[in-house]
């Protein structure tokens, strides 16, 4: 854990970095208040730089992906809009 992010052992001798801008913490909070060395972390791969041997990971992008997956069950699949003076209606898929 550094001032600019968290290095994560992803196995087989590889290490990735979750930059602080990709971690959902408030600017006034310290990473050490939320994460400890050895804690398991779930993140999504966002970039591999094979020339510089760097792997970039993100927790924020994983959260956004999960939100999109959740919201996709409410998106209307047909082309018929359903609106009223109150706004748009969505139906949850069963």
Secondary structure, DSSP 8 states (H G I E B T S, - for coil): -BTTEEEEEEETTEEEEEEGGGS---TTS-GGGT--TT-----EEEEEETTTTEEEEESHHHHHHHHHHHHHTTS--SS---EETTEE------
